[in-house]
């Protein structure tokens, strides 16, 4: 994906989020939450919840469109006559029948990387996509294992749960940052001194960064947990052997990269996402593939 396309996508999504949330705030007649007497906590809480939860859920509602546009995903027609496409559709249909969920949109994106992902705002409006690299390098039973993992994400409602968690943390970060910033901005203030909005905004910025770093640790930890759970679900749907074989192949071919398919908004959704060691592993959205394989071998 080109840099210009990424920037445009980022700007258009954020523009839509700002417009929608501004409309909601005006509709609910949410007044400024800071006044001479202090903070209006009710207005501040509603403001933070709308911005924190609203931004997360608007992004989720647009996730299928964003994924298709960012990676050039081509949705497979149910009437396709292409043998490979029919094979992928058949695997997904069988897995969805076992998982007792509606069949999602199934797509293919052109990339050398061996990867796949699932996204969407609900079980009825979801998308599963695989790369052409995955179809070229994997055996049928391994493809089934990968797709079973993605179907498990949909069946578990992981996209919605992650969005809820992100929204709650966003709201908490905004709320606490503004309360602490207001308190610090008022330290040493007397009746003759006016409230310094400039220092208040500086403190808000500092506290939001600090709290968001802490919040990212929580989000990353839960994301790693959902990957283990989706692996277990994939083993239940496709069989333990197929799921382990799929993860082993992903590990072997993890070094195959494709810059066109690198997009921060999509990377965390993919089944294979390489993470670094050390302290940075605390912020990783995926456990190392070797640990995922060992977990399946030992527990399931």
Secondary structure, 3 states (H helix, E strand, C coil): CCHHHHHHHHHHHHHHHHHHHHHHHHHCCCCCCEECCEECHHHHHHHHHHHHHHHHHHHHHCHHHHHHHHHCCEECCCCCCCHHHHHHHHHHHHHHHHHCCCCCEEEEECCCCCCEEEEEEECCEEEEEEEHHHHHHCCHHHHHHHHHHHHHHHHHCHHHHHHHHHHHHHHHHHHHHHHHHHHHHCCCCCCCCCCCHHHHHHHHHHHHHHHHHHHHHHHHHHHHHHHHHHHHHHHHHHCHHHHHHHHHHHHHCCCCCCHHHCCHHHHCCECCCCCCCHHHHHHCCCCCHHHHHHHHHHHC
